[in-house]
Amino acid sequence: MLIYTCVSGHGFGHGSRVASVLLALAALRPRWRLVLSTSLPPSFLQLALAGVPFEHRPLRWDVGAIQADALGVDGDATLAALEAVTASLPPLLEAEAHWLQQQGEPVLLLGDVPPAAARLAALVRRPLVWMGNFGWDDIYAPMGGAFLDWAERFHHDYRRGTHVIRCPFSMAMDWGLPETAVGLTAAAPQLAADALRQRLDLPAERERCVMVSFGGLGFALGPEPYARWTGWTFVTTDASAAAAPNVHLLPADVRPLELMRLCGRQISKAGYSTFCEALGQGTGVHLVERHGFAEAAVLEGWLRRHGRHRLLSQPQLLAGDWQLDQPLLPPSDGPLAADGAQQAAAQLVQLAEGMEP
């Protein structure tokens, strides 16, 4: 069985989600062949897959949203990129279809969540399972103007799938398909907590250690905001903060997930995989407001209901007014199931083994 996964290159969150599910799938069906088709960098994929064998087919499936920085979207650049990427796809899809047809084994396509995966599925006449917490139709429609046509086009593509694995923190995904809802999708930490704490020289008291992370683009804060919190230790990917004596840079070979057990809180933008990893490890989230991206408000609502949290404005972030000395606000509802990756993998096994040859 070949599982061909089309992964959005919009951000590392899509890759992290897919990796968590493929890790669980490899545990259930270790002989299955895993192929990742994405523009995400091989170094990230290798770290996320944690030693599970996979094949990489480099392909830029979609645009997502071109970001002005980690907290803002550039609409004009996004529209220009949509035109360019869409025009480039037809010969690439033909080449991938030809390659799949040459493999000589059953194929199930998994999409997270580039709409063009529906066109590849039509070319090879194989089932396509969507997995995610939104579609790009959900993101583009609220942006209005020229984005409305793209939203309608992509909504039509999503309706051509065969099943939806609906992840938590979800938007509408109203595609008229059978669906399976799952819990938090996050991989398990692989590194020994005590050894990692010693390697990074982190305090034994978890509540005095804070992760600061804004995804692949990062967000440069400089050392000044950290100076307000001399009693705390911070781990971050922000090289501009390295001069602060209480800041430790995250090593390139360590996933942020590994730090969650060692950090009582995380300062971050709204992000699906960030939330899954933090909530799964009991880490509180100090959420920084984000504008122009419809998923952000949805994620905030889910966080209020299911995770311990505090909310920060962008001016508060920049000024270092991080509220670390304030108690985390409790969720209004109960926790989410933590075994979503295993649930999704089990559903993929059922769908793959039940499909026609």
C-alpha positions in Angstrom: 0.0 0.0 0.0 1.3 3.4 -1.0 0.1 6.5 1.0 0.7 9.5 -1.1 0.4 12.6 1.0 0.0 16.1 -0.5 1.1 18.6 2.1 0.6 22.4 2.0 3.8 24.3 2.1 2.1 27.3 3.8 3.7 26.5 7.2 5.3 23.9 9.3 2.0 23.2 11.1 0.6 21.2 8.2 3.8 19.1 8.1 3.8 18.5 11.9 0.2 17.3 11.8 0.8 15.0 8.9 4.0 13.7 10.5 2.2 12.9 13.8 -0.4 10.8 11.9 2.1 9.1 9.6 4.1 8.1 12.7 1.0 6.5 14.1 0.2 4.9 10.8 3.7 3.4 10.5 3.2 1.8 13.9 0.0 0.1 12.7 1.3 -0.8 9.2 5.1 -0.7 9.2 5.3 -2.2 5.6 3.2 0.5 4.0 5.1 3.0 1.8 4.9 6.6 2.8 5.4 9.4 0.2 5.3 13.1 1.1 4.7 15.5 -1.7 5.4 19.0 -0.5 7.6 22.1 -0.7 8.5 21.9 3.0 12.2 21.4 3.5 13.6 17.9 3.8 15.4 18.8 7.0 12.1 19.6 8.7 10.5 16.4 7.3 13.3 14.2 8.5 13.1 15.7 12.0 9.3 15.5 12.2 9.2 11.9 11.0 11.7 10.8 13.7 13.4 8.0 11.8 10.3 6.6 10.0 11.2 5.9 6.4 9.5 8.1 3.8 10.0 9.3 0.2 10.0 13.0 -0.6 8.5 14.3 -3.9 9.2 18.0 -3.9 6.2 19.9 -5.3 4.6 23.3 -4.4 1.0 22.4 -4.2 -0.5 25.7 -3.0 0.2 29.2 -1.7 -1.8 29.4 1.5 -1.3 32.9 2.6 1.8 34.9 1.9 2.8 36.4 5.2 4.1 39.9 5.7 5.5 38.5 9.0 4.5 35.8 11.5 1.5 37.9 12.5 0.2 39.4 9.3 -0.9 38.5 5.7 0.1 40.2 2.4 -3.1 39.9 0.3 -1.7 41.3 -2.9 1.3 39.0 -2.8 -1.0 36.1 -2.1 -3.1 36.8 -5.1 -0.1 37.1 -7.4 1.3 33.8 -6.0 -2.0 32.0 -6.5 -2.0 32.9 -10.2 1.6 31.8 -10.6 1.4 28.5 -8.7 -1.9 27.5 -10.3 -0.5 28.1 -13.8 2.6 25.9 -13.0 0.6 22.9 -11.7 -0.9 21.1 -14.8 2.4 19.6 -16.1 3.5 18.8 -12.5 0.3 17.0 -11.8 0.6 15.0 -15.0 4.2 14.0 -14.0 3.0 12.9 -10.6 0.1 11.0 -12.0 2.5 9.2 -14.4 4.9 8.4 -11.5 2.1 7.0 -9.4 0.8 4.8 -12.2 4.3 3.4 -12.6 4.5 2.2 -9.0 2.4 -0.9 -9.5 0.7 -0.9 -6.1 -2.6 0.3 -4.5 -2.6 4.1 -3.7 -4.5 6.2 -1.2 -4.1 9.9 -1.5 -4.1 12.1 1.7 -4.4 15.9 1.4 -3.5 18.4 4.1 -5.1 20.5 2.5 -4.0 21.7 -1.0 -7.1 21.8 -3.3 -5.1 20.7 -6.3 -4.8 17.2 -4.7 -8.3 16.6 -6.1 -7.0 17.1 -9.6 -4.3 14.5 -9.0 -6.8 12.1 -7.6 -9.0 12.5 -10.7 -6.0 11.8 -13.0 -5.0 8.6 -11.2 -8.6 7.6 -10.3 -7.8 6.9 -6.6 -9.6 7.9 -3.4 -8.6 11.1 -1.7 -8.9 11.7 2.0 -8.7 15.3 3.3 -7.2 15.9 6.7 -7.2 19.2 8.5 -9.0 21.9 10.5 -9.8 24.2 7.5 -9.8 24.4 3.8 -8.4 27.4 1.8 -12.0 28.2 0.9 -12.6 28.9 4.6 -9.6 31.3 4.6 -10.1 33.1 1.3 -13.8 33.8 1.5 -13.6 36.2 4.4 -10.8 38.1 2.6 -13.3 39.2 0.0 -12.7 40.8 -3.4 -10.7 38.7 -5.8 -10.3 36.0 -3.1 -14.0 35.1 -3.5 -13.4 33.4 -6.9 -10.6 31.4 -5.5 -12.7 30.3 -2.5 -15.4 29.1 -4.8 -13.0 27.2 -7.1 -11.3 25.6 -4.1 -14.6 24.7 -2.5 -15.5 22.8 -5.6 -12.1 20.9 -5.5 -12.6 19.9 -1.8 -16.0 18.4 -2.7 -14.3 16.0 -5.0 -12.6 14.1 -2.1 -14.0 10.9 -0.7 -13.6 11.5 3.1 -12.6 14.1 5.6 -10.6 13.5 8.8 -11.8 16.6 10.8 -9.2 17.7 13.2 -9.9 19.9 16.3 -9.9 23.7 16.1 -11.8 23.3 12.9 -13.5 25.8 10.6 -16.6 24.9 8.4 -15.0 22.4 5.9 -18.6 22.2 4.6 -17.9 19.9 1.6 -20.7 17.4 1.8 -18.3 14.4 2.5 -18.4 11.6 5.0 -16.1 12.7 7.9 -14.4 11.4 11.0 -13.7 13.7 13.9 -10.4 13.1 15.8 -8.7 14.6 18.9 -5.4 16.4 19.2 -2.8 15.3 16.6 0.7 15.6 18.1 3.6 13.3 18.0 5.1 12.0 21.2 8.3 13.5 22.5 11.4 11.4 21.7 14.1 12.9 23.8 14.7 12.2 27.5 13.4 15.2 29.5 16.1 15.3 32.1 18.9 15.0 29.5 17.3 17.8 27.4 17.0 20.0 30.5 20.6 19.5 31.4 21.7 20.1 27.8 19.9 23.5 27.6 20.6 24.4 31.2 17.0 24.9 32.0 15.5 25.3 35.5 14.0 22.3 37.3 10.9 24.4 38.0 8.7 24.1 34.9 6.7 27.2 35.7 9.8 29.3 35.5 10.6 28.2 31.9 8.8 29.7 28.9 8.9 28.7 25.2 8.6 31.7 22.8 7.9 30.5 19.2 6.2 32.0 16.2 6.5 29.3 13.6 8.8 29.0 10.7 9.0 32.7 9.9 9.8 33.6 13.5 9.3 37.1 15.0 12.3 39.2 16.1 11.8 40.8 19.5 15.4 41.6 20.4 16.7 41.1 24.0 14.8 44.0 25.6 11.4 42.4 26.4 13.1 39.5 28.0 14.9 41.8 30.4 11.6 42.5 32.2 11.5 38.8 33.3 14.8 38.2 35.1 13.3 35.4 37.2 12.3 33.4 34.2 14.2 31.3 31.6 13.2 31.4 27.9 13.7 29.0 25.0 13.2 30.5 21.6 14.2 30.3 17.9 14.6 34.1 17.8 18.3 34.8 17.3 17.8 38.5 17.9 17.1 37.7 21.6 20.3 35.7 22.2 22.0 38.6 23.9 19.6 38.4 26.9 21.2 36.3 29.7 18.0 34.4 30.4 17.4 33.3 26.8 18.4 30.0 25.3 18.2 29.3 21.6 16.4 26.1 20.5 18.9 23.8 18.8 18.2 23.0 15.2 18.0 19.3 15.9 15.3 19.7 18.7 11.6 20.0 17.9 9.7 22.6 19.9 7.5 19.7 20.9 10.3 18.3 23.0 10.4 21.5 25.2 6.7 21.4 26.1 7.2 19.1 29.0 9.9 21.4 30.4 8.0 24.7 29.9 5.0 25.8 31.9 3.9 28.3 29.4 4.4 29.2 25.7 4.1 32.7 24.1 2.9 32.2 20.5 0.6 33.2 17.7 -2.4 31.1 16.9 -1.3 27.9 15.3 -2.9 24.4 15.0 0.1 22.2 15.7 1.3 24.6 18.4 -2.0 24.3 20.2 -2.1 20.5 19.8 1.4 20.1 21.2 0.9 22.6 24.1 -2.5 21.3 25.2 -1.3 17.7 24.9 1.7 18.4 27.2 -0.3 20.6 29.7 1.5 23.8 28.7 -0.3 27.1 29.1 -0.6 29.3 26.0 -0.1 33.1 26.0 -1.8 33.8 22.7 -0.7 36.9 20.7 -3.5 38.4 18.5 -3.2 37.9 14.8 -5.2 39.8 12.1 -6.1 39.0 8.5 -6.2 35.2 8.8 -9.7 33.8 9.5 -8.4 30.7 11.3 -6.9 32.8 14.1 -10.2 33.8 15.7 -11.4 30.2 15.4 -8.3 28.9 17.2 -8.7 31.5 19.9 -12.2 30.4 20.6 -11.1 26.8 20.8 -8.3 27.7 23.1 -10.6 29.6 25.5 -12.8 26.5 25.7 -10.1 23.8 26.0 -6.8 25.2 27.2 -5.3 27.2 30.0 -4.4 30.6 28.5 -3.9 34.3 28.5 -4.4 36.7 25.6 -1.9 39.3 24.6 -2.1 42.2 22.1 0.7 42.8 19.7 1.7 46.0 21.5 1.9 44.0 24.8 4.1 41.4 23.0 6.5 44.1 21.8 6.7 45.9 25.1 7.3 42.7 27.1 4.0 42.9 29.0 3.7 39.2 28.9 1.7 38.5 32.1 3.8 35.6 33.2 3.2 36.6 36.8 -0.5 36.3 36.3 -2.4 33.0 36.7 -3.5 31.2 33.5 -7.2 31.4 32.8 -9.0 28.1 32.9 -10.8 26.7 29.9 -14.6 27.0 29.9 -15.0 23.3 28.7 -13.1 20.1 29.3 -9.9 18.9 27.7 -9.7 17.4 24.2 -8.8 13.8 23.6 -5.0 13.5 23.1 -5.0 10.5 20.8 -6.1 12.2 17.6 -3.1 11.0 15.6 -3.8 7.4 16.5 -7.5 7.9 15.6 -6.6 9.4 12.2 -4.2 6.6 11.5 -6.8 3.9 12.3 -9.3 5.6 10.0 -6.7 5.7 7.2 -6.1 2.0 7.6 -9.9 1.3 7.5 -10.3 3.4 4.4 -7.2 2.1 2.6 -8.0 -1.6 3.3 -11.6 -1.1 2.3 -11.1 0.6 -1.0 -11.4 -1.1 -4.4 -8.3 -2.3 -6.1 
